[in-house]
Amino acid sequence: MHNSLLNVLATLLLLVMLASGTAYADQPLRDPTRPYTPIKGPRASSPSFVVNAIIISPERRVAIVNGRRLAVGGSLDGATVMAIEKDHLILETGGKRIRAELNKRAMRR
């Protein structure tokens, strides 16, 4: 009687283990050499502006924002460049002015 109860329990345990293994088999395998890519959360309502460089000369003022070259009057993501200073620029979007600071890590001295 004791052995038959152990056989039944062992069989049930084996069936549960097999059933759980098939649930994982339906999922695709992840490539272990693929670099980690974080899941992006919801975007903020206002666009983000990263000022990578500012170039000021007597002839022109240019800023590199989000990898794009912009002059005064240029636009990016619905914002218009109003002014370019040595360490920041002023953008206007939706009737509001935004001060975008130069990324200090990108500065060369």
TIDRENTI-472717 format. One record per atom (N, C-alpha, C, O, CB): residue in one letter; atom name; z, x, y. Coordinates in Angstrom, 3 decimals. Glycine has a CB too. Example, Ala and Ser with C-alpha at 12.3 -4.5 7.8 and 13.67 -1.06 7.14 Angstrom:
<nodes>
- A  N  7.800  13.190  -5.690
- A  CA  7.800  12.300  -4.500
- A  C  7.800  13.200  -3.300
- A  O  8.465  14.236  -3.319
- A  CB  9.046  11.308  -4.473
- S  N  7.080  12.850  -2.250
- S  CA  7.140  13.670  -1.060
- S  C  7.870  12.900  0.030
- S  O  8.039  13.409  1.138
- S  CB  5.725  14.084  -0.598
</nodes>
This chain:
<nodes>
- M  N  0.000  0.825  -1.188
- M  CA  0.000  0.000  0.000
- M  C  0.000  0.869  1.251
- M  O  -0.726  0.604  2.209
- M  CB  1.203  -0.939  -0.002
- H  N  0.831  1.917  1.225
- H  CA  0.945  2.812  2.382
- H  C  -0.372  3.547  2.640
- H  O  -0.787  3.680  3.792
- H  CB  2.083  3.830  2.163
- N  N  -1.030  4.021  1.588
- N  CA  -2.304  4.729  1.734
- N  C  -3.413  3.809  2.236
- N  O  -4.255  4.234  3.028
- N  CB  -2.713  5.350  0.404
- S  N  -3.425  2.566  1.789
- S  CA  -4.468  1.643  2.240
- S  C  -4.291  1.318  3.721
- S  O  -5.279  1.159  4.436
- S  CB  -4.447  0.347  1.401
- L  N  -3.047  1.218  4.192
- L  CA  -2.787  0.980  5.620
- L  C  -3.235  2.184  6.440
- L  O  -3.824  2.015  7.508
- L  CB  -1.282  0.691  5.868
- L  N  -2.969  3.383  5.964
- L  CA  -3.420  4.592  6.651
- L  C  -4.946  4.674  6.671
- L  O  -5.529  5.085  7.674
- L  CB  -2.833  5.841  5.977
- N  N  -5.593  4.288  5.579
- N  CA  -7.058  4.294  5.533
- N  C  -7.644  3.308  6.539
- N  O  -8.635  3.616  7.202
- N  CB  -7.550  3.955  4.119
- V  N  -7.041  2.128  6.658
- V  CA  -7.520  1.119  7.609
- V  C  -7.345  1.629  9.031
- V  O  -8.264  1.511  9.841
- V  CB  -6.769  -0.225  7.419
- L  N  -6.188  2.192  9.352
- L  CA  -5.934  2.728  10.693
- L  C  -6.869  3.894  11.009
- L  O  -7.377  3.994  12.126
- L  CB  -4.471  3.180  10.820
- A  N  -7.095  4.758  10.054
- A  CA  -7.999  5.889  10.267
- A  C  -9.425  5.393  10.501
- A  O  -10.144  5.938  11.338
- A  CB  -7.958  6.852  9.060
- T  N  -9.832  4.366  9.769
- T  CA  -11.168  3.799  9.948
- T  C  -11.307  3.162  11.324
- T  O  -12.326  3.341  11.991
- T  CB  -11.463  2.765  8.856
- L  N  -10.282  2.412  11.756
- L  CA  -10.310  1.797  13.088
- L  C  -10.360  2.863  14.183
- L  O  -11.108  2.731  15.152
- L  CB  -9.079  0.893  13.287
- L  N  -9.575  3.898  14.025
- L  CA  -9.569  4.981  15.008
- L  C  -10.937  5.657  15.075
- L  O  -11.416  5.977  16.163
- L  CB  -8.481  6.014  14.666
- L  N  -11.550  5.871  13.949
- L  CA  -12.880  6.476  13.906
- L  C  -13.914  5.583  14.587
- L  O  -14.774  6.082  15.313
- L  CB  -13.293  6.749  12.459
- L  N  -13.842  4.273  14.363
- L  CA  -14.772  3.340  15.002
- L  C  -14.594  3.318  16.520
- L  O  -15.578  3.266  17.259
- L  CB  -14.580  1.932  14.436
- V  N  -13.346  3.359  16.988
- V  CA  -13.085  3.381  18.435
- V  C  -13.648  4.658  19.041
- V  O  -14.252  4.621  20.113
- V  CB  -11.563  3.271  18.728
- M  N  -13.458  5.780  18.369
- M  CA  -13.977  7.049  18.883
- M  C  -15.504  7.038  18.916
- M  O  -16.095  7.537  19.874
- M  CB  -13.474  8.222  18.023
- L  N  -16.142  6.492  17.915
- L  CA  -17.604  6.417  17.893
- L  C  -18.123  5.490  18.988
- L  O  -19.132  5.788  19.627
- L  CB  -18.094  5.937  16.522
- A  N  -17.441  4.370  19.206
- A  CA  -17.876  3.420  20.231
- A  C  -17.757  4.031  21.626
- A  O  -18.632  3.831  22.468
- A  CB  -17.050  2.126  20.149
- S  N  -16.686  4.768  21.871
- S  CA  -16.533  5.381  23.196
- S  C  -17.549  6.505  23.388
- S  O  -17.992  6.739  24.513
- S  CB  -15.098  5.924  23.381
- G  N  -17.919  7.187  22.345
- G  CA  -18.916  8.250  22.451
- G  C  -20.292  7.718  22.793
- G  O  -21.034  8.358  23.539
- G  CB  -18.982  9.027  21.163
- T  N  -20.649  6.552  22.260
- T  CA  -21.954  5.975  22.586
- T  C  -21.995  5.476  24.022
- T  O  -23.072  5.431  24.617
- T  CB  -22.285  4.834  21.628
- A  N  -20.871  5.105  24.589
- A  CA  -20.846  4.679  25.993
- A  C  -21.211  5.850  26.899
- A  O  -21.931  5.666  27.880
- A  CB  -19.452  4.115  26.374
- Y  N  -20.733  7.032  26.591
- Y  CA  -21.060  8.220  27.387
- Y  C  -22.480  8.713  27.115
- Y  O  -23.075  9.372  27.968
- Y  CB  -20.061  9.338  27.098
- A  N  -23.023  8.410  25.956
- A  CA  -24.367  8.871  25.619
- A  C  -25.427  8.173  26.461
- A  O  -26.522  8.708  26.635
- A  CB  -24.647  8.642  24.141
- D  N  -25.122  6.982  26.989
- D  CA  -26.080  6.255  27.822
- D  C  -26.258  6.901  29.189
- D  O  -27.270  6.664  29.848
- D  CB  -25.635  4.815  27.992
- Q  N  -25.306  7.704  29.628
- Q  CA  -25.389  8.339  30.941
- Q  C  -26.224  9.610  30.850
- Q  O  -26.122  10.352  29.873
- Q  CB  -23.978  8.656  31.487
- P  N  -27.069  9.870  31.886
- P  CA  -27.866  11.104  31.847
- P  C  -26.972  12.331  31.996
- P  O  -25.924  12.279  32.640
- P  CB  -28.936  11.094  32.957
- L  N  -27.401  13.422  31.396
- L  CA  -26.635  14.659  31.486
- L  C  -26.840  15.302  32.848
- L  O  -27.948  15.277  33.384
- L  CB  -27.038  15.633  30.366
- R  N  -25.793  15.871  33.407
- R  CA  -25.858  16.564  34.688
- R  C  -26.270  18.007  34.437
- R  O  -25.764  18.653  33.520
- R  CB  -24.494  16.493  35.439
- D  N  -27.188  18.509  35.253
- D  CA  -27.638  19.891  35.146
- D  C  -26.525  20.806  35.654
- D  O  -26.195  20.744  36.838
- D  CB  -28.962  20.117  35.947
- P  N  -25.934  21.650  34.808
- P  CA  -24.816  22.492  35.250
- P  C  -25.221  23.580  36.239
- P  O  -24.357  24.149  36.905
- P  CB  -24.167  23.131  34.059
- T  N  -26.516  23.881  36.350
- T  CA  -26.950  24.920  37.289
- T  C  -27.328  24.350  38.650
- T  O  -27.621  25.103  39.579
- T  CB  -28.130  25.681  36.713
- R  N  -27.322  23.034  38.774
- R  CA  -27.691  22.399  40.042
- R  C  -26.551  22.567  41.047
- R  O  -25.391  22.340  40.703
- R  CB  -28.022  20.890  39.833
- P  N  -26.866  22.963  42.288
- P  CA  -25.812  23.148  43.291
- P  C  -25.121  21.827  43.618
- P  O  -25.706  20.750  43.501
- P  CB  -26.394  23.763  44.570
- Y  N  -23.882  21.942  44.023
- Y  CA  -23.091  20.770  44.396
- Y  C  -23.649  20.147  45.668
- Y  O  -23.879  20.847  46.654
- Y  CB  -21.606  21.150  44.587
- T  N  -23.863  18.852  45.654
- T  CA  -24.286  18.138  46.857
- T  C  -23.273  17.033  47.112
- T  O  -23.148  16.104  46.314
- T  CB  -25.742  17.557  46.709
- P  N  -22.547  17.132  48.225
- P  CA  -21.518  16.124  48.492
- P  C  -22.140  14.761  48.781
- P  O  -23.261  14.666  49.280
- P  CB  -20.640  16.557  49.671
- I  N  -21.407  13.735  48.465
- I  CA  -21.854  12.380  48.758
- I  C  -21.595  12.123  50.228
- I  O  -20.486  12.325  50.722
- I  CB  -21.131  11.323  47.859
- K  N  -22.619  11.679  50.916
- K  CA  -22.482  11.444  52.344
- K  C  -21.892  10.062  52.580
- K  O  -22.312  9.075  51.976
- K  CB  -23.841  11.585  53.056
- G  N  -20.918  10.015  53.463
- G  CA  -20.295  8.751  53.819
- G  C  -21.125  8.009  54.848
- G  O  -22.219  8.445  55.207
- G  CB  -18.890  8.979  54.346
- P  N  -20.606  6.895  55.318
- P  CA  -21.346  6.146  56.326
- P  C  -21.463  6.937  57.615
- P  O  -20.530  7.635  58.013
- P  CB  -20.675  4.806  56.595
- R  N  -22.607  6.828  58.262
- R  CA  -22.848  7.560  59.507
- R  C  -22.071  6.927  60.639
- R  O  -21.819  5.723  60.660
- R  CB  -24.347  7.594  59.844
- A  N  -21.705  7.764  61.566
- A  CA  -21.042  7.260  62.760
- A  C  -22.045  6.452  63.571
- A  O  -23.256  6.629  63.438
- A  CB  -20.448  8.422  63.606
- S  N  -21.527  5.565  64.411
- S  CA  -22.419  4.703  65.175
- S  C  -23.189  5.487  66.231
- S  O  -24.319  5.129  66.562
- S  CB  -21.631  3.585  65.832
- S  N  -22.588  6.557  66.767
- S  CA  -23.304  7.356  67.754
- S  C  -23.874  8.593  67.070
- S  O  -23.236  9.161  66.183
- S  CB  -22.373  7.755  68.934
- P  N  -25.076  9.015  67.476
- P  CA  -25.678  10.184  66.836
- P  C  -24.899  11.457  67.147
- P  O  -24.225  11.553  68.173
- P  CB  -27.128  10.342  67.281
- S  N  -25.001  12.423  66.255
- S  CA  -24.316  13.701  66.426
- S  C  -25.309  14.719  66.973
- S  O  -26.435  14.824  66.486
- S  CB  -23.697  14.194  65.083
- F  N  -24.884  15.467  67.988
- F  CA  -25.751  16.466  68.603
- F  C  -25.102  17.832  68.462
- F  O  -23.994  18.050  68.954
- F  CB  -26.023  16.133  70.096
- V  N  -25.791  18.762  67.786
- V  CA  -25.309  20.128  67.627
- V  C  -26.197  21.018  68.488
- V  O  -27.397  21.150  68.244
- V  CB  -25.322  20.583  66.113
- V  N  -25.582  21.626  69.500
- V  CA  -26.319  22.499  70.414
- V  C  -26.255  23.907  69.840
- V  O  -25.203  24.545  69.863
- V  CB  -25.731  22.447  71.881
- N  N  -27.389  24.393  69.322
- N  CA  -27.440  25.704  68.690
- N  C  -27.708  26.832  69.672
- N  O  -27.247  27.954  69.460
- N  CB  -28.489  25.710  67.629
- A  N  -28.445  26.556  70.744
- A  CA  -28.774  27.607  71.712
- A  C  -29.128  26.974  73.048
- A  O  -29.619  25.847  73.118
- A  CB  -29.945  28.490  71.200
- I  N  -28.864  27.733  74.106
- I  CA  -29.276  27.345  75.454
- I  C  -29.936  28.561  76.080
- I  O  -29.370  29.655  76.084
- I  CB  -28.056  26.835  76.323
- I  N  -31.138  28.363  76.610
- I  CA  -31.885  29.445  77.257
- I  C  -32.120  29.031  78.702
- I  O  -32.744  28.007  78.978
- I  CB  -33.250  29.743  76.515
- I  N  -31.602  29.855  79.628
- I  CA  -31.770  29.562  81.049
- I  C  -32.457  30.749  81.700
- I  O  -31.995  31.886  81.596
- I  CB  -30.399  29.259  81.737
- S  N  -33.567  30.470  82.372
- S  CA  -34.289  31.491  83.131
- S  C  -34.651  30.866  84.478
- S  O  -34.501  29.658  84.656
- S  CB  -35.581  32.001  82.355
- P  N  -35.123  31.672  85.422
- P  CA  -35.507  31.091  86.710
- P  C  -36.612  30.030  86.583
- P  O  -36.697  29.122  87.410
- P  CB  -35.967  32.192  87.648
- E  N  -37.448  30.145  85.559
- E  CA  -38.561  29.212  85.408
- E  C  -38.210  27.942  84.639
- E  O  -38.797  26.888  84.885
- E  CB  -39.690  29.899  84.722
- R  N  -37.244  28.031  83.696
- R  CA  -36.978  26.867  82.851
- R  C  -35.575  26.887  82.267
- R  O  -34.887  27.908  82.259
- R  CB  -37.992  26.796  81.731
- R  N  -35.179  25.720  81.781
- R  CA  -33.924  25.540  81.051
- R  C  -34.270  24.807  79.756
- R  O  -34.834  23.713  79.772
- R  CB  -32.847  24.740  81.910
- V  N  -33.920  25.435  78.639
- V  CA  -34.254  24.874  77.329
- V  C  -33.011  24.926  76.453
- V  O  -32.228  25.873  76.521
- V  CB  -35.442  25.647  76.663
- A  N  -32.839  23.895  75.627
- A  CA  -31.736  23.863  74.669
- A  C  -32.300  23.568  73.283
- A  O  -33.253  22.804  73.135
- A  CB  -30.665  22.797  75.074
- I  N  -31.699  24.185  72.277
- I  CA  -32.039  23.880  70.886
- I  C  -30.934  22.958  70.378
- I  O  -29.783  23.369  70.230
- I  CB  -32.172  25.202  69.991
- V  N  -31.302  21.706  70.115
- V  CA  -30.339  20.690  69.684
- V  C  -30.801  20.136  68.343
- V  O  -31.924  19.649  68.213
- V  CB  -30.197  19.544  70.748
- N  N  -29.925  20.216  67.354
- N  CA  -30.256  19.758  65.996
- N  C  -31.568  20.375  65.504
- N  O  -32.339  19.739  64.786
- N  CB  -30.353  18.222  65.959
- G  N  -31.804  21.635  65.909
- G  CA  -32.990  22.351  65.461
- G  C  -34.257  22.044  66.243
- G  O  -35.326  22.552  65.903
- G  CB  -33.225  22.051  64.044
- R  N  -34.158  21.220  67.289
- R  CA  -35.340  20.889  68.100
- R  C  -35.198  21.453  69.501
- R  O  -34.109  21.450  70.074
- R  CB  -35.552  19.363  68.165
- R  N  -36.307  21.938  70.049
- R  CA  -36.314  22.497  71.402
- R  C  -36.461  21.351  72.402
- R  O  -37.378  20.536  72.299
- R  CB  -37.469  23.547  71.577
- L  N  -35.536  21.302  73.380
- L  CA  -35.554  20.235  74.377
- L  C  -35.410  20.807  75.774
- L  O  -34.678  21.774  75.988
- L  CB  -34.441  19.222  74.105
- A  N  -36.110  20.207  76.718
- A  CA  -35.959  20.537  78.136
- A  C  -35.364  19.311  78.822
- A  O  -35.220  18.258  78.200
- A  CB  -37.340  20.957  78.793
- V  N  -35.019  19.444  80.101
- V  CA  -34.503  18.305  80.855
- V  C  -35.568  17.208  80.840
- V  O  -36.741  17.461  81.112
- V  CB  -34.127  18.714  82.329
- G  N  -35.142  15.995  80.519
- G  CA  -36.068  14.871  80.407
- G  C  -36.522  14.611  78.981
- G  O  -37.056  13.542  78.687
- G  CB  -37.267  15.112  81.272
- G  N  -36.317  15.578  78.088
- G  CA  -36.686  15.393  76.685
- G  C  -35.728  14.431  76.002
- G  O  -34.631  14.178  76.498
- G  CB  -36.700  16.738  75.948
- S  N  -36.148  13.894  74.857
- S  CA  -35.282  12.940  74.162
- S  C  -35.156  13.289  72.685
- S  O  -36.045  13.891  72.084
- S  CB  -35.821  11.515  74.320
- L  N  -34.014  12.887  72.122
- L  CA  -33.699  13.133  70.718
- L  C  -32.800  12.005  70.239
- L  O  -31.755  11.750  70.837
- L  CB  -33.013  14.530  70.515
- D  N  -33.193  11.332  69.173
- D  CA  -32.414  10.231  68.593
- D  C  -32.012  9.197  69.641
- D  O  -30.886  8.699  69.618
- D  CB  -31.167  10.776  67.910
- G  N  -32.911  8.875  70.546
- G  CA  -32.641  7.850  71.552
- G  C  -31.848  8.323  72.751
- G  O  -31.544  7.526  73.639
- G  CB  -31.923  6.736  70.927
- A  N  -31.504  9.606  72.801
- A  CA  -30.758  10.162  73.935
- A  C  -31.695  11.023  74.772
- A  O  -32.567  11.709  74.239
- A  CB  -29.529  10.996  73.449
- T  N  -31.506  10.978  76.087
- T  CA  -32.327  11.756  77.014
- T  C  -31.503  12.889  77.595
- T  O  -30.353  12.688  77.985
- T  CB  -32.891  10.862  78.142
- V  N  -32.085  14.084  77.657
- V  CA  -31.407  15.246  78.241
- V  C  -31.437  15.088  79.757
- V  O  -32.507  15.022  80.363
- V  CB  -32.084  16.601  77.794
- M  N  -30.248  15.028  80.365
- M  CA  -30.140  14.861  81.813
- M  C  -29.952  16.201  82.519
- M  O  -30.481  16.407  83.611
- M  CB  -28.983  13.926  82.152
- A  N  -29.192  17.123  81.894
- A  CA  -28.933  18.429  82.512
- A  C  -28.647  19.446  81.424
- A  O  -28.111  19.115  80.367
- A  CB  -27.746  18.353  83.515
- I  N  -29.018  20.702  81.702
- I  CA  -28.730  21.815  80.798
- I  C  -27.986  22.866  81.603
- I  O  -28.498  23.378  82.598
- I  CB  -30.044  22.407  80.155
- E  N  -26.773  23.184  81.165
- E  CA  -25.947  24.199  81.812
- E  C  -25.784  25.372  80.849
- E  O  -26.302  25.336  79.733
- E  CB  -24.553  23.617  82.232
- K  N  -25.056  26.426  81.282
- K  CA  -24.971  27.637  80.455
- K  C  -24.221  27.437  79.141
- K  O  -24.492  28.153  78.177
- K  CB  -24.305  28.730  81.236
- D  N  -23.279  26.482  79.069
- D  CA  -22.493  26.306  77.849
- D  C  -22.477  24.866  77.327
- D  O  -21.775  24.573  76.359
- D  CB  -21.086  26.756  78.095
- H  N  -23.233  23.973  77.948
- H  CA  -23.285  22.585  77.497
- H  C  -24.519  21.892  78.067
- H  O  -25.209  22.420  78.939
- H  CB  -22.003  21.830  77.909
- L  N  -24.770  20.709  77.553
- L  CA  -25.804  19.886  78.160
- L  C  -25.315  18.453  78.236
- L  O  -24.418  18.045  77.497
- L  CB  -27.127  19.975  77.365
- I  N  -25.917  17.696  79.141
- I  CA  -25.546  16.304  79.344
- I  C  -26.688  15.437  78.817
- I  O  -27.847  15.602  79.196
- I  CB  -25.250  16.002  80.859
- L  N  -26.325  14.515  77.934
- L  CA  -27.293  13.580  77.365
- L  C  -26.906  12.169  77.789
- L  O  -25.729  11.879  77.999
- L  CB  -27.353  13.701  75.806
- E  N  -27.885  11.308  77.911
- E  CA  -27.611  9.906  78.215
- E  C  -28.208  9.046  77.118
- E  O  -29.387  9.163  76.785
- E  CB  -28.181  9.506  79.606
- T  N  -27.369  8.176  76.561
- T  CA  -27.819  7.268  75.514
- T  C  -27.107  5.934  75.675
- T  O  -25.882  5.884  75.776
- T  CB  -27.560  7.867  74.105
- G  N  -27.860  4.881  75.697
- G  CA  -27.274  3.547  75.820
- G  C  -26.480  3.366  77.097
- G  O  -25.497  2.624  77.107
- G  CB  -26.391  3.267  74.643
- G  N  -26.880  4.024  78.174
- G  CA  -26.167  3.910  79.442
- G  C  -24.913  4.768  79.530
- G  O  -24.227  4.749  80.551
- G  CB  -25.799  2.491  79.675
- K  N  -24.601  5.519  78.479
- K  CA  -23.421  6.391  78.484
- K  C  -23.861  7.842  78.513
- K  O  -24.875  8.211  77.920
- K  CB  -22.523  6.122  77.249
- R  N  -23.086  8.658  79.209
- R  CA  -23.373  10.097  79.252
- R  C  -22.489  10.818  78.242
- R  O  -21.299  10.535  78.103
- R  CB  -23.150  10.671  80.685
- I  N  -23.118  11.761  77.544
- I  CA  -22.420  12.545  76.520
- I  C  -22.540  14.010  76.895
- I  O  -23.620  14.490  77.239
- I  CB  -23.004  12.279  75.085
- R  N  -21.412  14.720  76.824
- R  CA  -21.417  16.167  77.054
- R  C  -21.432  16.834  75.682
- R  O  -20.503  16.659  74.894
- R  CB  -20.164  16.635  77.916
- A  N  -22.473  17.588  75.398
- A  CA  -22.601  18.292  74.116
- A  C  -22.407  19.782  74.370
- A  O  -23.189  20.410  75.083
- A  CB  -23.997  18.012  73.442
- E  N  -21.356  20.335  73.780
- E  CA  -21.003  21.746  73.976
- E  C  -21.864  22.644  73.093
- E  O  -22.285  22.249  72.006
- E  CB  -19.510  21.979  73.672
- L  N  -22.116  23.852  73.577
- L  CA  -22.832  24.859  72.801
- L  C  -21.984  25.261  71.608
- L  O  -20.785  25.500  71.749
- L  CB  -23.178  26.095  73.671
- N  N  -22.591  25.335  70.448
- N  CA  -21.913  25.766  69.233
- N  C  -21.537  27.240  69.407
- N  O  -22.409  28.109  69.388
- N  CB  -22.818  25.549  67.961
- K  N  -20.256  27.520  69.574
- K  CA  -19.793  28.884  69.878
- K  C  -20.116  29.868  68.759
- K  O  -20.318  31.053  69.024
- K  CB  -18.292  28.883  70.134
- R  N  -20.167  29.401  67.517
- R  CA  -20.475  30.304  66.404
- R  C  -21.922  30.766  66.449
- R  O  -22.259  31.809  65.888
- R  CB  -20.192  29.620  65.069
- A  N  -22.780  29.998  67.113
- A  CA  -24.197  30.350  67.180
- A  C  -24.492  31.325  68.318
- A  O  -25.595  31.867  68.396
- A  CB  -25.038  29.095  67.347
- M  N  -23.518  31.553  69.198
- M  CA  -23.752  32.411  70.362
- M  C  -23.826  33.875  69.981
- M  O  -23.051  34.358  69.156
- M  CB  -22.661  32.208  71.392
- R  N  -24.770  34.574  70.595
- R  CA  -24.872  36.029  70.465
- R  C  -24.365  36.643  71.747
- R  O  -24.632  36.134  72.836
- R  CB  -26.337  36.485  70.165
- R  N  -23.644  37.718  71.626
- R  CA  -23.119  38.376  72.834
- R  C  -23.734  39.722  73.020
- R  O  -23.413  40.420  73.982
- R  CB  -21.610  38.511  72.772
</nodes>
